[in-house]
């Protein structure tokens, strides 16, 4: 079972939910923090890392002694990562998606691909939980290859909890892809509703069953609840607006560690997600 924990916007408590969910399950659990631009699940789980590896992508390198400046490479690049001037080729590695089309189609074989490091993958354990996260290098724009590398470590024999970055951009799509269920964490505010609607629409496009967890329940109004009823999206759990929970979060303490009475609620949440996912698989 692969459960992704996502949110349309930042600051909804997504990581607090993902870590508490992982801690509430018995044995065979992985937590993969795919919010590689700002990973913070390690603050809560405090893992001991025993593996670290650099992650690189292939980017073009031009040998101008062979180049005839025909412009074929620039024409084929869909991401404008190469510009050809009359006597100069300019490469923009931060725009390159590593497709290799430029080197493959260069008539003079003047382009090769070289590795460019974009971040680091770290893996280890937090108690019985297998923990993996990626850290994108500062200034790098291409999060997707690092997310793919993190997800390569998913063990089908275990339950995988994937902590996803906020929003609905390409890194989010890559992180939730292949999930059996996506739990969307939101808050009952106009901003929460707006971004939840975008996230629900994205899950429908990806054909991933989803449900909603409303955090800080009690603030705002009932428009999020009404939206979920209208869209037939189940609300699976409410976490109230509570200063004690906020204090736990500020100290880097998970909800189920600081308030063990929440553990059964997260266990029921997981069972509900499994039930919904199994129905989706039989359609």
C-alpha positions as CSV (number, residue, x, y, z in Angstrom):
1,X,0.0,0.0,0.0
2,X,1.4,3.4,-1.0
3,X,-0.2,6.4,0.6
4,X,0.8,9.9,-0.4
5,X,0.1,12.7,1.9
6,X,-0.4,16.0,0.0
7,X,-1.9,19.4,0.3
8,X,-2.9,22.2,-2.1
9,X,-1.0,24.7,0.0
10,X,1.8,24.9,2.5
11,X,1.3,25.1,6.2
12,X,-1.6,22.8,6.6
13,X,0.2,20.3,8.8
14,X,0.9,17.7,6.1
15,X,4.1,16.5,7.6
16,X,2.6,16.3,11.1
17,X,0.0,14.0,9.6
18,X,2.4,11.9,7.6
19,X,4.8,11.3,10.5
20,X,1.9,10.5,12.9
21,X,0.4,8.1,10.4
22,X,3.7,6.3,10.0
23,X,4.2,6.0,13.8
24,X,0.7,4.6,14.3
25,X,1.2,1.6,12.0
26,X,2.7,-1.7,13.2
27,X,5.8,-2.9,11.4
28,X,6.8,-2.8,7.8
29,X,6.5,1.0,7.3
30,X,8.5,3.3,5.2
31,X,8.3,7.1,5.2
32,X,9.6,8.8,2.1
33,X,9.9,12.6,2.3
34,X,9.5,13.8,-1.3
35,X,9.3,17.4,-0.4
36,X,12.9,17.6,-1.6
37,X,13.0,21.4,-1.8
38,X,12.3,21.7,1.9
39,X,12.3,18.3,3.6
40,X,11.3,18.4,7.3
41,X,10.0,15.0,8.3
42,X,13.4,14.2,9.7
43,X,12.9,16.9,12.3
44,X,10.0,14.9,13.8
45,X,11.3,11.3,13.3
46,X,15.0,12.0,14.0
47,X,16.3,9.1,11.9
48,X,19.8,7.7,12.0
49,X,21.1,7.8,8.4
50,X,23.3,5.0,7.2
51,X,23.2,5.7,3.4
52,X,23.9,8.8,1.4
53,X,24.4,9.3,-2.3
54,X,24.7,12.2,-4.7
55,X,22.0,12.4,-7.3
56,X,22.9,13.8,-10.7
57,X,21.2,14.4,-14.1
58,X,22.7,14.4,-17.6
59,X,23.1,17.7,-19.3
60,X,24.5,18.5,-22.7
61,X,28.1,19.6,-23.3
62,X,29.0,21.0,-26.7
63,X,32.3,20.5,-28.5
64,X,32.4,23.7,-30.5
65,X,35.4,22.4,-32.6
66,X,33.0,19.9,-34.2
67,X,29.9,22.2,-34.1
68,X,28.7,23.8,-37.4
69,X,26.1,25.9,-35.5
70,X,23.3,24.5,-37.5
71,X,20.8,25.0,-34.7
72,X,19.3,21.5,-34.8
73,X,19.9,21.0,-31.1
74,X,18.0,24.3,-30.2
75,X,15.2,23.4,-32.6
76,X,14.6,20.0,-30.9
77,X,14.9,21.2,-27.3
78,X,11.3,21.7,-26.0
79,X,12.6,23.4,-22.9
80,X,14.9,26.1,-24.5
81,X,17.9,24.7,-22.7
82,X,20.1,25.4,-25.7
83,X,20.5,28.6,-27.7
84,X,22.6,28.7,-30.9
85,X,24.2,31.9,-32.0
86,X,26.2,32.4,-35.2
87,X,29.5,31.3,-33.6
88,X,28.5,30.2,-30.1
89,X,26.3,27.6,-28.4
90,X,24.8,28.5,-25.0
91,X,23.7,25.7,-22.7
92,X,21.3,26.4,-19.7
93,X,21.7,23.3,-17.5
94,X,19.0,24.5,-15.1
95,X,16.4,24.3,-17.9
96,X,17.5,20.9,-19.2
97,X,15.2,17.9,-18.6
98,X,17.8,15.3,-19.6
99,X,15.9,13.9,-22.5
100,X,19.0,13.4,-24.6
101,X,17.4,14.6,-27.9
102,X,20.0,17.2,-28.6
103,X,23.0,14.7,-28.5
104,X,21.0,12.0,-30.4
105,X,20.1,14.3,-33.2
106,X,23.2,16.4,-33.6
107,X,24.4,15.7,-37.2
108,X,28.1,16.4,-36.3
109,X,28.0,14.3,-33.0
110,X,29.3,17.5,-31.3
111,X,27.2,17.0,-28.2
112,X,27.8,14.6,-25.3
113,X,26.0,14.3,-21.9
114,X,27.8,14.9,-18.6
115,X,26.6,14.5,-15.1
116,X,25.4,17.5,-13.1
117,X,24.7,17.0,-9.4
118,X,21.4,18.3,-8.3
119,X,21.0,17.0,-4.7
120,X,21.6,14.2,-2.3
121,X,19.5,11.1,-1.1
122,X,19.8,10.0,2.5
123,X,18.3,6.8,3.9
124,X,18.2,5.3,7.4
125,X,15.9,4.3,10.2
126,X,13.8,5.9,12.9
127,X,13.0,3.0,15.3
128,X,11.2,0.5,13.1
129,X,10.4,3.0,10.4
130,X,12.6,3.0,7.2
131,X,13.2,6.6,6.4
132,X,14.3,8.1,3.0
133,X,14.4,11.7,1.9
134,X,16.0,13.8,-0.8
135,X,17.6,17.3,-0.5
136,X,17.7,19.4,-3.6
137,X,20.8,21.6,-3.9
138,X,20.1,25.3,-3.4
139,X,19.3,27.0,-6.7
140,X,18.4,23.8,-8.5
141,X,15.1,23.9,-10.3
142,X,14.7,20.2,-11.3
143,X,13.2,18.4,-8.3
144,X,11.6,15.6,-10.3
145,X,14.7,13.5,-10.9
146,X,15.5,13.5,-7.2
147,X,12.0,12.6,-6.3
148,X,12.2,9.6,-8.7
149,X,15.4,8.5,-7.0
150,X,13.8,8.6,-3.6
151,X,10.8,6.6,-4.8
152,X,13.0,3.9,-6.3
153,X,13.5,2.8,-2.7
154,X,9.8,2.0,-2.2
155,X,9.5,-1.6,-1.0
156,X,6.3,-3.2,-2.3
157,X,6.3,-5.5,0.7
158,X,5.9,-2.6,3.1
159,X,3.5,0.2,3.7
160,X,4.9,3.4,2.1
161,X,3.9,6.8,3.4
162,X,5.0,9.5,0.9
163,X,5.2,13.1,2.2
164,X,4.6,15.3,-0.8
165,X,5.4,18.9,-1.4
166,X,2.5,21.4,-1.4
167,X,0.7,22.5,-4.5
168,X,-0.1,20.8,-7.8
169,X,3.1,21.3,-9.8
170,X,5.3,18.7,-11.6
171,X,7.1,17.6,-8.3
172,X,3.7,16.9,-6.7
173,X,2.5,14.9,-9.7
174,X,5.7,12.9,-9.7
175,X,5.5,12.2,-6.0
176,X,1.9,11.0,-6.0
177,X,2.2,9.0,-9.2
178,X,1.7,5.3,-8.5
179,X,0.0,5.9,-5.1
180,X,-2.9,3.6,-4.1
181,X,-4.4,6.5,-2.2
182,X,-3.8,10.2,-1.7
183,X,-4.7,11.9,1.6
184,X,-5.2,15.6,1.1
185,X,-4.6,17.7,4.2
186,X,-6.4,21.0,4.3
187,X,-7.8,23.7,6.6
188,X,-11.3,25.1,6.7
189,X,-10.5,28.6,5.2
190,X,-11.1,30.2,1.8
191,X,-7.4,29.7,0.9
192,X,-7.6,26.1,2.0
193,X,-10.7,25.5,-0.1
194,X,-9.3,27.1,-3.2
195,X,-6.1,25.0,-3.1
196,X,-7.9,21.8,-2.0
197,X,-10.1,22.1,-5.1
198,X,-7.0,22.2,-7.3
199,X,-5.5,19.2,-5.6
200,X,-8.7,17.2,-5.9
201,X,-8.9,18.0,-9.6
202,X,-5.3,16.8,-10.0
203,X,-6.0,13.5,-8.3
204,X,-9.0,13.0,-10.6
205,X,-6.8,13.6,-13.6
206,X,-4.3,11.1,-12.3
207,X,-7.1,8.6,-11.4
208,X,-5.9,8.3,-7.8
209,X,-8.5,7.7,-5.0
210,X,-8.4,10.5,-2.5
211,X,-9.8,11.7,0.8
212,X,-9.5,14.7,3.0
213,X,-8.2,15.4,6.4
214,X,-9.3,18.7,7.9
215,X,-6.7,20.2,10.2
216,X,-7.4,23.1,12.5
217,X,-11.1,22.2,12.5
218,X,-13.1,24.9,14.2
219,X,-11.6,27.8,12.5
220,X,-13.2,29.3,9.4
221,X,-16.5,27.9,8.1
222,X,-18.1,24.8,6.7
223,X,-17.4,25.5,3.0
224,X,-14.7,22.9,2.8
225,X,-17.1,20.3,4.2
226,X,-19.8,21.4,1.7
227,X,-17.3,21.2,-1.2
228,X,-16.3,17.6,-0.2
229,X,-20.0,16.6,-0.1
230,X,-20.6,18.1,-3.5
231,X,-17.6,16.4,-5.0
232,X,-18.2,13.1,-3.2
233,X,-14.7,13.3,-1.6
234,X,-14.8,11.6,1.9
235,X,-13.6,13.6,4.9
236,X,-11.8,11.0,6.9
237,X,-10.5,12.8,9.9
238,X,-10.8,16.2,11.7
239,X,-7.9,17.5,13.9
240,X,-9.1,20.5,15.9
241,X,-7.5,23.9,16.3
242,X,-5.6,23.3,19.5
243,X,-2.7,25.2,21.0
244,X,-1.3,22.1,22.6
245,X,-0.9,20.5,19.1
246,X,0.7,23.7,17.9
247,X,3.2,23.5,20.8
248,X,4.1,20.0,19.8
249,X,4.6,21.0,16.2
250,X,6.9,23.9,17.2
251,X,9.0,21.5,19.3
252,X,9.3,18.9,16.5
253,X,7.2,16.4,18.3
254,X,4.7,14.3,16.4
255,X,1.0,14.3,17.3
256,X,0.9,10.6,18.4
257,X,4.1,11.0,20.4
258,X,2.9,14.0,22.3
259,X,-0.8,12.9,22.5
260,X,-0.9,9.1,22.3
261,X,-4.7,9.1,22.4
262,X,-4.6,10.1,18.7
263,X,-3.0,6.8,17.7
264,X,-6.2,4.9,17.3
265,X,-7.6,7.7,15.2
266,X,-4.7,7.4,12.7
267,X,-5.0,3.6,12.7
268,X,-8.7,4.0,11.7
269,X,-7.7,6.5,9.1
270,X,-5.4,4.0,7.6
271,X,-8.0,1.3,7.5
272,X,-10.5,3.7,5.9
273,X,-7.9,4.6,3.2
274,X,-7.2,0.9,2.5
275,X,-11.0,0.3,2.1
276,X,-11.4,3.1,-0.3
277,X,-8.4,2.1,-2.3
278,X,-9.5,-1.5,-2.6
279,X,-12.9,-0.3,-3.9
280,X,-11.1,1.8,-6.5
281,X,-9.0,-1.1,-7.7
282,X,-12.1,-3.3,-8.3
283,X,-13.8,-0.7,-10.5
